[in-house]
Amino acid sequence: MGQKVNPKIFRIPLVQEWQSKWFAKLKDFRKFLKIDLLIRKFLEKKLKGSAVESIDIERDGFSWRIIIRTAKPGMIIGRGGVDIENLKKEIEKRFLGKGMSLEIQVYETTSPHLSAKIVLENIISDLEKRVPFRKAAKKALEQIKRAGAKGAKIIVKGRLDGVEIARAETFSFGRMPLQTIRSQVDYARGTAFTLYGCIGVKVWIYKGDIF
């Protein structure tokens, strides 16, 4: 068998929710999906380093709403809300048509070390700064454990420490019930671009069960 499913997708709509909430007629679906994907790609690039946990996009008629959850809201909002206004104008100009309105809401993440996306971003940042991969992964696991998670797993894969042959290393603690749908498992994956090549990183965080 050996078929793997994204843990977040596997739990929709029982434990997890969709990150895009909108409805479109058949002729408009392709256009709205393209706008959705382009906005996400733009925001991920623009807000790199801002500890963004999730980007939710909602659409109702001609109005779009983007909900950003981050550990550093001040970096996105800016002094007096200048940065968020500039971001809003840029998105409206680049992606939205005439007559469409946009609202951006920024919320602070209370437990950044329980967010797989933020933990992943921290590990990638460490690897790109030439921090040894074991030190980066163990530091992340220690922070996750202190934050109150019931289990976590980190896989680092590639030319680790610059060796010729690529390999995978796994670091974990606690439980990780991936087959139990009621278990609240956060998952993220990404790539660190180092001097020796790309290093893939995957993070799973188990927060407990939802009944």
N, C-alpha and C positions, 0 to 999 in steps of 0.2 A: 504494500500500500504506500506508505511513506509520503502521503499528501498532507501538506501543511496549509493551515488556514490562518489568516490574520485574526488574533484573539479578539480584537475590538469588533470586527465585522461579524464574527461568529456569535457575538452576544447582542447584536441589534435585533429587535427593539426591546429585549428583556431587561438588560442591565445597562447597555450603552444606547446613546441616541445618535441619529444622523447629524453630521456636521453641516449638511446643506438641507435647508427646509424651504422648498418652493414647488409650485406646480406649473406646468406649461403644456399647452396644446401641442399636438404632434409636429406641426410646422415650426413652432418656436423652440422646441426642446433642444435641438442642436445648438441654436444661437445662445440660449441661456446657459447651457452646460459649458460652452466655450468661454463665456464671460466669467463664470464661476471659477473655472480652472486657471484662467489668466490672472484673475484677482488674487487667488491663493499663491500662485507662483511669484507674482510681483511683491506681495506682502512678505513672503518667506525670505525673499532676497533683501528687501528694504529693511525689514525688522530683525535681521540677523544680529545676534548678540544682545537682543532685548529680552531674552528668557521668555519667549512666547510659548504657552502651553497648548493653546488651541485657537483656531480661527473658524467661527461659525458664520455661515452666510444664510440670511433669510430674505425672501422676496414676497411682497404682497402687492399685487397690481403693478404700478409703476414705481414703487418705492423699494429700495434695497437697504438691508440692515446688516452691518458687519459687526460681530461681537468678538473682541479680542480678549483673551485671558492671559495675563502675563505676571511674572514676579517683579517686573520693573516698570510699572505704569508711567512713572515720571519720564522715562526715556522716550516713550511713545507720545505722550501728551505734550511735553515741552513746557517751557515757562509761559504761563498765561494761555495755554492751549494753542500756541502758534503752530507747533509741529503737527498736531492732529488735524488742524484746519488745512495746512498745506498738503498733507497726505490725502485728505478728503477731496480737495480740488484736483489733485493729480489723478486719482482713481476715476473721478467723474469725467475728466477730460480724455483719458486714455481708453476707458472701457465702457462707459455708459452712454446711451444715446440721448437724444433730445427728449425732454419731458420726464426723464427718470430722475428721481431724487435719491440721495444717499445719506444714511445715518451711521456713524461709527461710535460704538460703545466700548469702553475699555474697563475691564474689571481686574482687580488684583488677586492673584493666586495665593491662598493662605498657606499652603504646604508645597513649596516648589520642589522639595526633595522626594515628594510622592508622585511627581509628574514625570513619566518616562521621557517625554519630549525635552524637558528642561535638563534632566540628568544626561540624556544623550548629547545635548548641545555642549554641556560642560565637559564630557569625556572627549568629544571631538576637538574642542578648543584646547584641552590639555595635550592631546596627541599631536596637534598641529604646532604646539609650542615645544615639541620634542621632550615632553614628560614621558618617562617609561610607561608602557601600556599597563603593566601590573600595578604600578603605583596609582595610575589614573582610575583603573577599574576598582581597586580595593578602597580607595578614598570615596568613590561614588557609592559602593556597597555600604560603607560605614555610615554615610550620611542618610541613606535610605533606611537603614536599620534604626538609627536614632530618631527618624521622623515617625516611626511607628508602623512600618510595613510588616506584613506577616511572612513575606518571602520576596526574593528578587533573583534575577538571573541576567548576566551580562555576557555576551559573546563578542569577542574581538577577533577579526579574521583578516589575514593578508600577510604582507612581508613585515612581520613583527620584529622590532629592533633592527630592521634593515637586513635580515638574513636572506639568502638566495631563494630558499624554498618557502612558499607561503604556507601558513598553518592557521589553525583556529584554537583559541584558548577560551575556556568557559570559567566564569566566576559566579558563585551563587551562595545563598543561605536560605534557610526556611523552606516553606512549601511553595509549590507552583502547580495548582490543579487546573491545567489548561482544558481538560475535557469536561469540567463541571461548569455548566452555563451560568449558574447563579454566582460564581466567584467573580469578583471585581478585579480584572486583570488589565493593567495599562501597558501598552506596547508601543515602541517607536524604533525606527531604524534609520541609519544615515551613513555617510561616508566622510572619513577624514582624509584630506589630500595632503600627504606628507612628501618629503624629499625622495623617499624610496618608492613611492607609488600610493595607490589608494588602500585604505584600511577600512573595512566594513565594521560597523558597530550595531548590535541589536540589544535592546533593553526591555525586560519584562519586570513589572512590579505588581505583586499580589497584595491587595489592600484588605481582603476579607470577603465574606459572603453577603449577598443582598437577598433577603427572603421576601 
